Amino acid sequence: MTVRFRQAIRDNGLGPRTETAPLAAYLAAEQRLGRVRADVDPEASARLLVAGCFHRAYIEMFVGADAGPAREVSAREIVRELRLEPVPQPA
C-alpha cells in the first residue's frame, strides 16, 4: 500500500515540495525586493516554516490548544527564529 501511495503522489505531482515551493518562491521574491534578509535560505526557511506550523497543529490536535504558546505567539517565534521578520525599509 505504501508503495502505491508513493507512486500516486509522484504520478500526480504531489508531495512535500508542493507545499514549500510556492512559499520558497515568495520568500525569494521578497528577498530580491530587500524585504527578507539576504542571508536567509528561502528553500530551507520554507521547509522549517511549514514544519513549525505542522508541529503547532500536532500539539493542538493531540495535546490541546492551550498547550504551549498561543498560535500567534508561536507564529511570531517561528518567523523571528528563521530571521524572516520584515527588513526595515528606508522612509
Backbone as CSV, one residue per row, in Angstrom:
resi,resn,N_x,N_y,N_z,CA_x,CA_y,CA_z,C_x,C_y,C_z
1,MET,0.818,-1.170,0.000,0.000,0.000,0.000,0.878,1.257,0.000
2,THR,1.923,1.256,0.788,2.808,2.419,0.842,3.452,2.692,-0.507
3,VAL,3.865,1.650,-1.184,4.497,1.811,-2.499,3.505,2.433,-3.475
4,ARG,2.257,1.959,-3.474,1.239,2.525,-4.371,0.951,3.978,-4.016
5,PHE,0.902,4.276,-2.732,0.670,5.655,-2.296,1.789,6.567,-2.790
6,ARG,3.025,6.148,-2.602,4.167,6.947,-3.063,4.121,7.155,-4.571
7,GLN,3.779,6.105,-5.292,3.697,6.221,-6.752,2.588,7.191,-7.157
8,ALA,1.451,7.128,-6.488,0.346,8.048,-6.784,0.749,9.491,-6.507
9,ILE,1.487,9.698,-5.438,1.982,11.043,-5.110,2.874,11.534,-6.243
10,ARG,3.816,10.711,-6.659,4.731,11.094,-7.752,3.978,11.320,-9.054
11,ASP,3.075,10.405,-9.394,2.341,10.490,-10.660,1.476,11.745,-10.757
12,ASN,1.024,12.244,-9.625,0.129,13.401,-9.612,0.834,14.701,-9.247
13,GLY,2.166,14.664,-9.215,2.920,15.882,-8.925,2.674,16.432,-7.534
14,LEU,2.402,15.540,-6.603,2.157,15.962,-5.226,3.397,15.690,-4.386
15,GLY,3.290,15.945,-3.114,4.400,15.675,-2.216,4.813,16.926,-1.474
16,PRO,5.844,16.809,-0.668,6.233,17.912,0.208,6.607,19.195,-0.529
17,ARG,7.165,19.083,-1.713,7.575,20.307,-2.423,6.380,21.126,-2.893
18,THR,5.212,20.489,-3.053,4.041,21.265,-3.463,3.626,22.233,-2.366
19,GLU,3.991,21.930,-1.128,3.683,22.826,-0.013,4.734,23.908,0.139
20,THR,5.975,23.555,-0.074,7.052,24.501,0.232,7.531,25.313,-0.958
21,ALA,7.397,24.807,-2.173,7.920,25.527,-3.344,7.294,26.910,-3.511
22,PRO,5.963,27.062,-3.403,5.399,28.412,-3.540,5.869,29.353,-2.428
23,LEU,5.994,28.838,-1.224,6.468,29.660,-0.113,7.922,30.057,-0.323
24,ALA,8.751,29.129,-0.777,10.160,29.440,-1.055,10.263,30.488,-2.158
25,ALA,9.431,30.376,-3.187,9.439,31.365,-4.271,9.033,32.739,-3.750
26,TYR,8.037,32.772,-2.877,7.604,34.036,-2.275,8.729,34.650,-1.442
27,LEU,9.374,33.836,-0.612,10.475,34.347,0.213,11.621,34.849,-0.655
28,ALA,11.926,34.149,-1.737,12.987,34.590,-2.651,12.619,35.915,-3.311
29,ALA,11.352,36.065,-3.696,10.907,37.328,-4.299,11.015,38.470,-3.293
30,GLU,10.607,38.218,-2.062,10.727,39.242,-1.016,12.193,39.570,-0.750
31,GLN,13.037,38.570,-0.852,14.480,38.766,-0.676,15.025,39.679,-1.770
32,ARG,14.628,39.441,-3.005,15.082,40.285,-4.121,14.623,41.732,-3.950
33,LEU,13.473,41.919,-3.308,12.953,43.266,-3.061,13.568,43.902,-1.818
34,GLY,14.405,43.139,-1.117,15.068,43.664,0.073,14.230,43.602,1.333
35,ARG,13.122,42.880,1.296,12.251,42.801,2.469,12.519,41.573,3.323
36,VAL,13.314,40.635,2.803,13.790,39.476,3.565,15.306,39.522,3.504
37,ARG,15.927,39.235,4.624,17.389,39.327,4.717,18.082,38.528,3.622
38,ALA,19.215,39.051,3.176,19.978,38.421,2.093,20.573,37.080,2.510
39,ASP,20.824,36.879,3.803,21.458,35.643,4.256,20.456,34.528,4.571
40,VAL,19.181,34.739,4.281,18.153,33.726,4.507,18.130,32.760,3.323
41,ASP,18.040,31.473,3.608,17.893,30.449,2.572,16.391,30.213,2.377
42,PRO,15.809,30.695,1.268,14.359,30.575,1.086,13.845,29.135,1.115
43,GLU,14.581,28.208,0.514,14.142,26.804,0.487,14.110,26.208,1.893
44,ALA,15.203,26.364,2.620,15.273,25.817,3.979,14.260,26.505,4.886
45,SER,14.136,27.810,4.748,13.189,28.554,5.580,11.759,28.108,5.313
46,ALA,11.426,27.866,4.059,10.075,27.398,3.724,9.806,26.046,4.379
47,ARG,10.760,25.133,4.293,10.578,23.809,4.915,10.425,23.937,6.432
48,LEU,11.251,24.760,7.050,11.199,24.912,8.502,9.938,25.641,8.952
49,LEU,9.484,26.600,8.171,8.254,27.314,8.498,7.059,26.360,8.459
50,VAL,6.977,25.553,7.416,5.898,24.566,7.315,6.007,23.551,8.455
51,ALA,7.217,23.120,8.770,7.409,22.166,9.870,6.924,22.752,11.191
52,GLY,7.229,24.014,11.435,6.769,24.669,12.659,5.252,24.734,12.733
53,CYS,4.618,25.002,11.599,3.152,25.047,11.551,2.559,23.663,11.798
54,PHE,3.156,22.645,11.178,2.686,21.279,11.406,2.850,20.895,12.875
55,HIS,3.952,21.286,13.483,4.176,20.968,14.893,3.107,21.613,15.758
56,ARG,2.808,22.883,15.500,1.785,23.581,16.286,0.430,22.885,16.111
57,ALA,0.095,22.499,14.881,-1.170,21.806,14.622,-1.210,20.462,15.348
58,TYR,-0.086,19.757,15.357,0.009,18.474,16.055,-0.265,18.663,17.549
59,ILE,0.382,19.659,18.143,0.189,19.933,19.570,-1.279,20.231,19.854
60,GLU,-1.877,21.107,19.047,-3.285,21.453,19.258,-4.186,20.230,19.140
61,MET,-3.920,19.385,18.158,-4.790,18.236,17.923,-4.652,17.169,19.009
62,PHE,-3.427,16.881,19.418,-3.210,15.748,20.309,-3.024,16.117,21.775
63,VAL,-2.661,17.359,22.061,-2.452,17.759,23.451,-3.492,18.783,23.880
64,GLY,-3.851,19.676,22.973,-4.858,20.691,23.270,-4.365,22.075,22.895
65,ALA,-5.304,22.932,22.517,-4.963,24.281,22.055,-4.293,25.108,23.141
66,ASP,-4.554,24.769,24.396,-3.972,25.551,25.489,-2.572,25.078,25.870
67,ALA,-2.058,24.059,25.206,-0.701,23.565,25.482,0.300,24.396,24.697
68,GLY,1.313,24.861,25.366,2.340,25.651,24.687,1.852,27.053,24.387
69,PRO,2.651,27.792,23.631,2.270,29.172,23.329,1.058,29.225,22.391
70,ALA,0.350,30.336,22.429,-0.787,30.549,21.528,-0.301,30.532,20.081
71,ARG,-1.220,30.326,19.160,-0.857,30.289,17.737,-0.083,31.530,17.313
72,GLU,-0.576,32.701,17.693,0.054,33.952,17.279,1.473,34.060,17.828
73,VAL,1.636,33.667,19.077,2.963,33.706,19.700,3.882,32.711,19.000
74,SER,3.376,31.526,18.762,4.161,30.501,18.079,4.578,30.977,16.690
75,ALA,3.652,31.583,15.953,3.968,32.087,14.609,5.055,33.155,14.669
76,ARG,4.938,34.078,15.621,5.970,35.130,15.756,7.324,34.527,16.108
77,GLU,7.334,33.525,16.982,8.593,32.868,17.347,9.249,32.219,16.134
78,ILE,8.456,31.510,15.351,8.998,30.834,14.170,9.577,31.848,13.198
79,VAL,8.817,32.890,12.902,9.275,33.926,11.965,10.549,34.585,12.483
80,ARG,10.577,34.896,13.776,11.759,35.545,14.363,12.982,34.637,14.287
81,GLU,12.829,33.391,14.684,13.978,32.489,14.732,14.480,32.101,13.348
82,LEU,13.619,32.163,12.348,14.059,31.910,10.974,14.578,33.185,10.309
83,ARG,14.596,34.276,11.057,15.068,35.587,10.569,14.237,36.053,9.372
84,LEU,12.927,35.843,9.468,12.032,36.226,8.382,11.240,37.488,8.693
85,GLU,11.578,38.146,9.797,10.901,39.406,10.095,11.210,40.404,8.991
86,PRO,10.252,41.255,8.650,10.494,42.225,7.576,11.714,43.098,7.862
87,VAL,12.481,43.332,6.825,13.635,44.225,6.921,13.099,45.650,6.899
88,PRO,13.512,46.484,7.853,13.035,47.874,7.838,13.411,48.557,6.523
89,GLN,12.442,49.226,5.937,12.663,49.940,4.680,12.910,51.413,4.980
90,PRO,13.812,52.048,4.234,14.050,53.475,4.447,12.781,54.274,4.165
91,ALA,12.602,55.311,4.940,11.401,56.158,4.775,11.511,57.074,3.582
